[in-house]
Amino acid sequence: MIERIKRVISHTGLSERAFAESIGVKQNTLNQQLKGERGLSLETITRILITYEIISAEWLLRGEGEMLKGKTPASTEKKVEKEFVVCVDENGYLKIKK
């Protein structure tokens, strides 16, 4: 999870100090957590998710999916286009012509 938090920091374009300030965590605390000198707190994780709502909690917590909400990998996107003609039969019912 630490590597994912580092990716979030990188994505914001902020320094670690500015990022810590943006989420309301002391810089020293965040630095110790990112170095593994201190356990990553639920408060830090929660503050990241509240401050940066675009970050996917599923991705941050479990490493699944995409970092940003609403983004899907291009490889799983499928665009399907189908054309058909709708007509009315002799009884007044709609029918689809292939």
Salt bridges, closest charged atoms under 4 A:
GLU3 OE2 - LYS6 NZ 3.74
GLU21 OE2 - ARG17 NE 3.39
GLU43 OE2 - ARG47 NE 2.89
GLU58 OE2 - ARG62 NH1 2.95
GLU64 OE2 - ARG62 NH2 3.28
GLU81 OE2 - LYS79 NZ 3.62
